[in-house]
Amino acid sequence: MQVNRARRSFFLVEDEALIRMMLVDMLEELGHAVVAEAGRIEDALRLAHDPGFDIAILDINLGGPTSTPVAEILAKRSVPFIFASGYGEDDKPEGFKNRPTLRKPFQLNGLERAIQAALAEHEN
């Protein structure tokens, strides 16, 4: 797999503020920038239409609602995205089983691999 080191702008959807802050730190450590964040589905749905980001990380379970409607918007816009879950691969919504998934707790190398997988999938 070819490693693409270009700086990317990220949209984060995560209902836990501490996890969101940790992800921001990890992405910045990898040389990326977080340009949009949402902790609630209503904010995530609004921001999903914003053209100002290259890639997204979506927590699957947002304290009740899921991020599936956000994933649908991003898929229609052809924006690469990664799911994040504390429950594993089985938690992914129908129709998105092939999307890269980050397992909580996150590790920096796992985050980097998931980013590369999402970008590679998007290029195919």
C-alpha positions in Angstrom: 0.0 0.0 0.0 1.4 3.4 -1.0 1.5 5.8 1.9 -0.1 9.2 1.1 1.4 11.8 3.4 -0.7 14.7 2.2 -2.2 16.8 4.9 -5.9 16.1 5.1 -8.8 18.1 6.6 -11.1 16.0 8.9 -14.6 16.0 10.0 -15.1 14.2 13.4 -18.4 12.9 14.6 -18.0 11.6 18.2 -20.4 12.1 21.1 -17.7 11.8 23.8 -15.8 15.1 24.1 -12.6 13.5 25.6 -12.4 11.0 22.8 -12.9 13.8 20.2 -10.1 15.8 21.8 -7.8 12.7 21.8 -8.6 12.1 18.1 -7.8 15.8 17.3 -4.4 15.4 19.0 -3.7 12.1 17.2 -4.7 13.5 13.8 -2.5 16.6 14.3 0.4 14.3 15.3 -0.1 12.6 12.0 0.1 16.0 10.2 -3.6 16.5 9.6 -6.1 19.1 10.6 -9.6 18.8 12.1 -11.8 21.4 10.5 -15.3 20.3 11.7 -16.6 18.5 14.8 -19.9 17.3 16.0 -21.1 15.5 19.1 -24.8 15.3 18.2 -26.5 13.8 15.2 -28.3 17.1 14.4 -25.0 18.9 14.1 -23.3 16.1 12.2 -26.1 16.0 9.6 -25.8 19.8 9.1 -22.0 19.7 8.8 -21.9 16.6 6.6 -22.9 18.8 3.6 -19.9 21.2 4.2 -17.4 21.0 1.4 -14.5 22.1 3.7 -13.2 18.6 4.7 -11.5 15.7 2.8 -12.3 12.8 5.0 -14.4 12.0 8.1 -14.4 9.7 11.2 -17.8 8.7 12.4 -18.5 7.2 15.7 -21.3 4.6 14.9 -23.3 5.0 18.1 -23.9 8.6 19.2 -25.5 7.9 22.5 -28.7 6.5 21.0 -28.9 7.6 17.4 -26.4 6.2 14.9 -24.3 8.0 12.4 -25.8 6.1 9.5 -27.6 9.1 8.0 -24.3 11.0 8.0 -22.5 8.1 6.3 -25.2 8.1 3.6 -24.6 11.8 3.0 -20.9 11.4 2.8 -21.2 8.3 0.5 -23.4 10.3 -1.9 -20.8 13.1 -1.9 -18.0 10.6 -2.5 -16.2 11.7 0.7 -14.1 8.9 2.2 -14.9 8.1 5.8 -13.9 5.8 8.6 -16.3 4.3 11.3 -15.2 4.3 14.9 -16.7 1.8 17.3 -16.1 0.3 20.7 -18.1 -2.7 19.6 -16.1 -3.9 16.6 -16.9 -4.8 13.0 -20.4 -6.2 13.7 -21.7 -2.8 14.7 -21.3 -1.3 11.2 -24.5 -0.3 9.4 -25.9 -2.4 6.6 -24.6 -1.2 3.3 -21.3 0.0 4.8 -19.7 -3.3 5.9 -16.7 -2.7 3.6 -15.8 0.7 5.2 -12.6 0.9 7.4 -13.3 0.8 11.1 -11.3 2.1 14.0 -11.7 0.0 17.2 -11.8 2.0 20.4 -9.5 2.5 22.2 -7.6 4.1 19.3 -3.9 3.5 18.6 -1.9 6.0 16.5 -0.8 3.3 14.0 -4.3 1.9 13.7 -5.6 5.4 13.0 -3.0 5.9 10.3 -3.8 2.5 8.7 -7.6 3.3 8.7 -6.9 6.7 7.0 -4.8 5.0 4.3 -7.5 2.3 3.8 -10.3 4.9 3.4 -8.2 6.9 1.0 -7.2 3.9 -1.0 -10.8 2.7 -1.2 -11.9 6.1 -2.3 -9.3 6.1 -5.2 -10.6 2.8 -6.6 
